[in-house]
Amino acid sequence: MTKNIEPRHYDVILSPVVTEKATIASEHNKVLFKVAAKATKPQIKEAIEKLFDVKVKSVNTLVRKGKVKAFRGNLGSQSNTKRAIVTLEEGHRIDVTTGL
C-alpha cells in the first residue's frame, strides 16, 4: 500500500511533546504535538491521519506564550509555540517514543 504523504504534512507537524502531562493524556487516547504557528485544525487532522495512518476524532489547539528570560542583564523572550492535542478514535494509537 502506497501512503499518500506530501511534504507539506511534515511542515504542519513539527514534533511530538513528551512531558508528564502528555504521558497522562496518552492514557485517554490523546497525543500532543508542536505544530506550525499558522496550521489550522483541518490541516493538523489531515497531516496526523496521513503520517501515522490513524483516525482522528478531534483536534484542540493552544498557543503557549514564550517566557521572558534575563541573560547577563539583557531581557529576551522565547518564541511562542502552538500545540495541538489530538484525540484519536477508539482502537487507534500513536507511540511517539518510537518516532515515524
BAFI-3210 file (N, C-alpha, C; in Angstrom, 3 decimals, decimal comma, padded with zeros to 6 digits):
// residues 100
n [1|2|3|4|5|6|7|8|9|10|11|12|13|14|15|16|17|18|19|20|21|22|23|24|25|26|27|28|29|30|31|32|33|34|35|36|37|38|39|40|41|42|43|44|45|46|47|48|49|50|51|52|53|54|55|56|57|58|59|60|61|62|63|64|65|66|67|68|69|70|71|72|73|74|75|76|77|78|79|80|81|82|83|84|85|86|87|88|89|90|91|92|93|94|95|96|97|98|99|100]
n.u [000,836|000,648|001,507|-000,049|001,664|002,487|004,999|004,175|002,794|004,744|005,605|003,567|003,258|005,491|006,908|006,585|005,238|006,734|005,988|005,192|002,485|001,606|002,038|000,188|-002,131|-002,012|-003,014|-005,674|-006,215|-005,099|-002,812|-000,028|001,276|003,810|003,050|002,984|002,816|000,839|-000,844|-003,959|-006,844|-008,131|-005,979|-004,058|-005,378|-005,579|-002,839|-001,929|-003,500|-002,551|000,255|000,541|-001,297|-003,870|-007,174|-008,549|-010,330|-010,833|-009,382|-007,678|-006,342|-003,696|-001,948|001,125|002,551|005,688|008,371|009,744|013,087|016,075|019,365|022,541|021,809|020,396|017,188|015,247|013,087|011,478|010,259|006,780|004,845|002,853|000,584|-000,949|-003,596|-004,409|-007,114|-007,683|-009,569|-011,320|-009,380|-007,235|-003,800|-000,906|002,468|004,659|007,249|008,692|009,087|008,770]
n.v [-001,182|002,147|005,045|008,223|010,577|013,890|016,452|018,768|017,926|017,319|019,841|020,884|019,360|019,587|018,398|015,724|016,144|015,358|015,051|014,999|015,595|015,064|012,335|011,374|012,159|010,463|008,097|008,444|008,261|010,466|012,635|014,837|017,449|019,648|022,205|023,987|027,560|028,758|026,707|025,108|023,566|021,589|021,091|020,036|017,735|016,279|015,921|014,345|012,043|011,110|010,818|009,040|007,050|006,767|007,297|010,386|011,835|014,380|017,717|019,891|023,108|025,202|028,176|028,551|030,875|032,543|032,518|035,201|035,914|036,663|037,386|037,901|040,471|041,402|041,530|039,052|037,113|033,943|032,176|032,094|029,094|026,836|024,348|021,138|019,181|016,057|013,985|010,604|008,125|005,294|002,376|003,174|004,076|006,059|005,797|007,856|007,626|005,956|007,215|008,246]
n.w [000,000|-000,913|000,728|000,885|001,358|001,652|001,278|002,604|004,854|006,687|007,279|008,771|011,172|013,707|015,938|018,381|021,692|024,651|027,738|031,258|031,526|028,917|028,804|030,664|029,345|027,164|028,079|027,811|025,134|023,772|022,095|022,128|020,114|018,778|016,596|013,421|013,481|011,904|011,279|010,708|012,289|010,570|008,790|010,545|011,409|008,979|008,379|010,575|010,245|007,748|008,149|010,351|009,929|011,204|012,690|013,391|016,012|017,190|017,254|019,305|019,836|021,125|022,039|023,347|025,336|025,002|027,349|029,344|029,629|031,475|030,617|031,518|032,331|030,163|028,734|027,206|025,078|024,782|021,910|020,970|021,046|019,203|020,048|019,598|020,722|020,071|019,720|019,420|017,565|019,007|019,456|017,898|018,015|018,792|019,157|020,381|021,233|019,592|017,171|013,670]
ca.u [000,000|001,417|000,958|-000,164|002,253|003,033|005,977|003,531|002,383|005,881|005,715|002,488|003,595|006,909|007,462|005,703|005,550|006,866|006,031|004,370|001,090|001,342|002,001|-001,101|-003,150|-001,950|-003,860|-007,045|-006,208|-004,750|-001,397|000,300|002,284|004,102|002,635|003,315|002,003|-000,293|-001,579|-005,352|-007,270|-008,277|-004,649|-003,433|-006,079|-005,175|-001,428|-001,810|-004,089|-001,692|001,578|000,522|-002,294|-004,865|-008,359|-008,573|-011,672|-010,890|-008,120|-007,740|-005,067|-003,416|-000,691|001,851|003,315|007,109|008,771|010,715|014,285|017,146|020,678|023,561|021,183|019,592|015,929|014,903|011,918|011,403|009,189|005,512|004,716|001,486|000,487|-002,222|-003,977|-005,132|-007,850|-007,802|-010,713|-011,077|-008,658|-006,067|-002,775|000,362|003,537|005,592|008,618|009,372|009,330|007,992]
ca.v [000,000|003,371|006,131|009,484|011,580|015,029|017,184|019,795|017,333|017,434|021,248|021,179|018,711|019,822|017,363|015,327|016,708|014,282|015,600|014,224|015,850|014,358|010,910|011,130|012,309|009,317|007,048|008,750|008,272|011,801|012,820|016,247|017,763|021,022|022,392|025,286|028,637|029,082|025,481|025,085|022,266|020,602|020,733|019,183|016,453|015,583|015,538|013,240|010,845|010,631|010,438|007,937|006,071|006,617|008,131|011,449|012,193|015,838|018,440|021,128|023,808|026,260|028,875|028,682|032,115|032,402|033,088|036,285|035,471|037,633|036,785|038,933|041,780|041,709|040,803|038,435|036,256|032,760|032,255|031,436|027,821|026,347|022,917|020,514|017,991|015,260|012,858|009,546|007,225|004,068|001,335|003,742|004,532|006,573|005,703|008,917|007,317|005,200|008,060|007,948]
ca.w [000,000|-001,012|001,528|000,174|002,243|000,933|002,104|003,438|006,117|007,599|007,668|009,726|012,440|013,952|016,808|019,474|023,003|025,624|029,087|032,189|031,178|027,661|029,119|031,316|028,300|026,252|028,652|027,387|023,668|023,297|021,809|021,987|019,107|018,424|015,208|012,835|014,050|011,033|010,964|011,126|012,805|009,491|008,286|011,551|011,353|007,753|008,489|011,533|009,642|006,665|008,634|011,305|009,488|012,273|012,558|014,392|016,468|017,307|017,433|020,080|019,732|022,085|021,816|024,604|025,279|025,315|028,637|029,330|030,337|031,596|030,442|031,723|032,438|028,983|028,671|025,934|025,257|023,953|020,917|021,257|020,345|019,062|020,324|019,249|021,470|019,091|020,289|018,416|017,655|019,760|018,719|017,226|018,949|018,272|020,143|019,981|021,649|018,542|016,007|012,454]
c.u [000,884|000,732|000,966|000,344|002,884|004,003|005,335|003,057|003,503|006,094|004,666|002,842|005,091|007,538|006,429|006,158|005,583|007,084|005,191|002,887|000,703|001,244|000,678|-002,221|-003,169|-002,768|-005,321|-007,129|-005,943|-003,234|-001,149|001,422|002,547|003,767|003,051|002,336|000,765|-001,125|-003,001|-005,713|-007,477|-006,936|-003,941|-004,053|-005,638|-003,737|-001,243|-002,348|-003,190|-000,359|001,554|-000,501|-003,279|-006,077|-008,394|-010,016|-011,815|-009,492|-008,405|-006,373|-004,940|-002,100|-000,063|002,764|004,758|007,453|009,774|011,888|015,295|018,477|021,711|022,974|020,343|018,326|015,715|013,686|012,002|010,226|007,918|005,466|003,250|001,509|-000,895|-002,419|-004,908|-005,783|-008,081|-009,070|-010,324|-010,367|-007,434|-005,106|-001,590|001,362|004,630|007,032|009,382|009,704|008,497|008,449]
c.v [001,249|004,454|007,413|010,605|012,675|015,769|018,216|019,234|017,428|018,873|021,624|020,624|018,858|018,730|016,940|015,994|015,551|014,917|014,705|014,376|015,105|012,855|010,534|011,208|011,103|008,137|007,225|008,917|009,665|011,889|014,312|016,422|019,257|021,145|023,779|026,342|028,938|027,859|025,559|023,681|021,236|020,162|019,777|017,798|015,645|015,082|014,350|011,953|010,268|010,099|009,176|006,855|005,724|007,483|009,123|011,807|013,714|016,407|019,696|021,787|024,855|026,905|029,103|029,893|031,865|033,100|034,230|035,856|036,622|036,900|037,891|040,336|042,177|040,870|040,260|037,566|035,065|032,913|031,605|030,124|027,420|024,847|022,419|019,291|017,205|014,082|011,849|008,731|005,985|003,040|001,854|004,265|005,093|006,475|006,689|008,608|006,555|006,056|007,630|006,673]
c.w [000,000|-000,189|000,714|001,077|001,392|001,847|003,017|004,775|007,155|008,052|008,709|011,103|012,662|014,805|017,839|020,773|023,997|026,995|029,980|031,857|029,892|027,890|029,770|030,278|027,364|026,779|028,235|025,873|023,098|023,124|021,599|020,974|019,083|016,948|014,730|013,335|013,215|010,668|011,508|011,603|011,690|008,896|009,241|011,505|010,142|007,853|009,429|010,914|008,553|007,200|009,489|010,976|010,610|011,942|013,717|014,713|016,547|017,504|018,225|020,002|020,829|021,712|023,177|024,496|025,687|026,621|028,429|030,195|030,400|031,483|030,484|031,712|031,245|029,001|027,264|026,158|024,313|022,994|021,446|020,477|020,306|019,258|019,951|020,117|020,549|019,800|019,178|018,635|018,459|018,878|017,980|018,271|018,178|019,410|019,735|020,374|020,579|017,331|014,821|011,808]
res [m|t|k|n|i|e|p|r|h|y|d|v|i|l|s|p|v|v|t|e|k|a|t|i|a|s|e|h|n|k|v|l|f|k|v|a|a|k|a|t|k|p|q|i|k|e|a|i|e|k|l|f|d|v|k|v|k|s|v|n|t|l|v|r|k|g|k|v|k|a|f|r|g|n|l|g|s|q|s|n|t|k|r|a|i|v|t|l|e|e|g|h|r|i|d|v|t|t|g|l]
***
